[in-house]
């Protein structure tokens, strides 16, 4: 569907509508004017007829005007005893020698009686002005139309621009609006009632949404919090139980299974709490974090795991990557990405890391691209690993979303590339 | 050794008390702010486990009360709140450690032990178990007075076992204590096994009087 601006949209209809209105009006006006013109001409012709007939009574010489000359009438004698003395007026064309051309004329034809003789009297008057009139009228109308359209375009432009200014302001503010950003929607109180209503409605809607959103966030956080203590009690009781010397191996294994399940629950809960805290902006303090240093520390943490899984890690250091952010979150960010690469790498696989100013990239081998719509979804799992919480990459994305200066990207280039790039704020 | 457990959740209070009693601590409990304040003022403990959110008041208030009393007692905050601010303010106010719920009992043991050890300023900070001596300050290990070299993770592992001697420690607890949150998958348990195997080799080679044994594949125990 082709979309137009409000201005063009209204203009298109206005131009067509004005054309139609002017057309109809022109036709009507033309008819009225022509009617009036003919009425005038006819009155003139009738007046001439009257004068010629009465003149003929006193000066019979006139009766001999057999041709249209300078007199604009001719009189033809009619044989016969009786004729109807009727009058008709019609349009015709006449060759006039003075103009050496045919010209449109209006002719009055009548029969009159002078003495005993009947005569036909034909009077003409040139109607060439009528065509001129029509032409002038059309030109005038076209000029009017153009003038109207131009002024409407201009008015439309200025009035709409002025009238819709608050609307675009509101639109602008809405574009920059983020749910949960706690930034208030500042009213500009436009003088136009509709826009004022719009602002009011928007403000009310946002407030409602904010309340629901924060309640929901609060709920997740509270729920996760409240779960901690019962989880602790259950897990700790199992630990105490496991120390019982009288347990058989089978019983111990059963308890361990319950313990593992509980452990998984603890981890999911903890991850949810972390996401919830990130989104509630509870990691306020920021400092300049050098990812190179952080990565070196974390690689050391993972060294024995990497060695155990026989994964090869290559590090290409092309400069320092520094970001102003919270230290704990930076650690979580890098370690989750690193962990993701290590976990999804089989024995002997290669993990490539490269750092450059403005870019931090971790790549692990893989055969086919991941579904970008799903990888950052909460609880989405690649399938193979039932022990993963499915929250690791969600946390990574939550962290990147929290900061305007970094951006998380995934592509598939003969492997899964997760890249954090510096994002220049616009 | 006397430990005071300030925790309003009676079930958790019970588990902690049982676990610490097993370690030979004399354990007392307090379930609310007033009870806790009463005990803090009246008695002296080697270590106080302090929950932040208590009926009747904040654990942080109790903490400043404890610090005012000038008694030499270690304070470990146990809280469901894992927020950085809480941790920082707790530690700033003089708490010795901060443990987030839920925790493993073995970890609690280790923390209590090291908090008490640090509190004892003039005494011997080294941990002794049979012929193994662990020096947490310098991160060195001696077996029969001979120093053996362990990497960082192996040291942490041994420390965890020495602070929980003769007790079954399950694998997830070990993985969490030594490798923290980094460990999150099934293979981590094989990984723990391989790390313990390495540590065992070193201990046996140095002639340690004791060995880390696998208990039916669910955990490990030093004995």
Boltz contact constraints between the chains, C-beta under 6 A:
constraints:
  - contact:
      token1: [A, 225]
      token2: [B, 80]
      max_distance: 6.0
  - contact:
      token1: [A, 228]
      token2: [B, 80]
      max_distance: 6.0
  - contact:
      token1: [A, 228]
      token2: [B, 101]
      max_distance: 6.0
  - contact:
      token1: [A, 228]
      token2: [B, 102]
      max_distance: 6.0
  - contact:
      token1: [A, 229]
      token2: [B, 9]
      max_distance: 6.0
  - contact:
      token1: [A, 229]
      token2: [B, 80]
      max_distance: 6.0
  - contact:
      token1: [A, 229]
      token2: [B, 101]
      max_distance: 6.0
  - contact:
      token1: [A, 231]
      token2: [B, 102]
      max_distance: 6.0
  - contact:
      token1: [A, 232]
      token2: [B, 12]
      max_distance: 6.0
  - contact:
      token1: [A, 232]
      token2: [B, 101]
      max_distance: 6.0
  - contact:
      token1: [A, 232]
      token2: [B, 102]
      max_distance: 6.0
  - contact:
      token1: [A, 233]
      token2: [B, 11]
      max_distance: 6.0
  - contact:
      token1: [A, 233]
      token2: [B, 12]
      max_distance: 6.0
  - contact:
      token1: [A, 235]
      token2: [B, 102]
      max_distance: 6.0
  - contact:
      token1: [A, 236]
      token2: [B, 15]
      max_distance: 6.0
  - contact:
      token1: [A, 236]
      token2: [B, 105]
      max_distance: 6.0
  - contact:
      token1: [A, 237]
      token2: [B, 15]
      max_distance: 6.0
  - contact:
      token1: [A, 239]
      token2: [B, 105]
      max_distance: 6.0
  - contact:
      token1: [A, 240]
      token2: [B, 18]
      max_distance: 6.0
  - contact:
      token1: [A, 242]
      token2: [B, 168]
      max_distance: 6.0
  - contact:
      token1: [A, 243]
      token2: [B, 168]
      max_distance: 6.0
  - contact:
      token1: [A, 249]
      token2: [B, 216]
      max_distance: 6.0
  - contact:
      token1: [A, 252]
      token2: [B, 216]
      max_distance: 6.0
  - contact:
      token1: [A, 252]
      token2: [B, 218]
      max_distance: 6.0
  - contact:
      token1: [A, 256]
      token2: [B, 218]
      max_distance: 6.0
  - contact:
      token1: [A, 263]
      token2: [B, 172]
      max_distance: 6.0
  - contact:
      token1: [A, 266]
      token2: [B, 102]
      max_distance: 6.0
  - contact:
      token1: [A, 282]
      token2: [B, 83]
      max_distance: 6.0
  - contact:
      token1: [A, 301]
      token2: [B, 182]
      max_distance: 6.0
  - contact:
      token1: [A, 304]
      token2: [B, 153]
      max_distance: 6.0
  - contact:
      token1: [A, 305]
      token2: [B, 191]
      max_distance: 6.0
  - contact:
      token1: [A, 308]
      token2: [B, 191]
      max_distance: 6.0
  - contact:
      token1: [A, 308]
      token2: [B, 194]
      max_distance: 6.0
  - contact:
      token1: [A, 343]
      token2: [B, 185]
      max_distance: 6.0
  - contact:
      token1: [A, 387]
      token2: [B, 185]
      max_distance: 6.0
  - contact:
      token1: [A, 387]
      token2: [B, 186]
      max_distance: 6.0
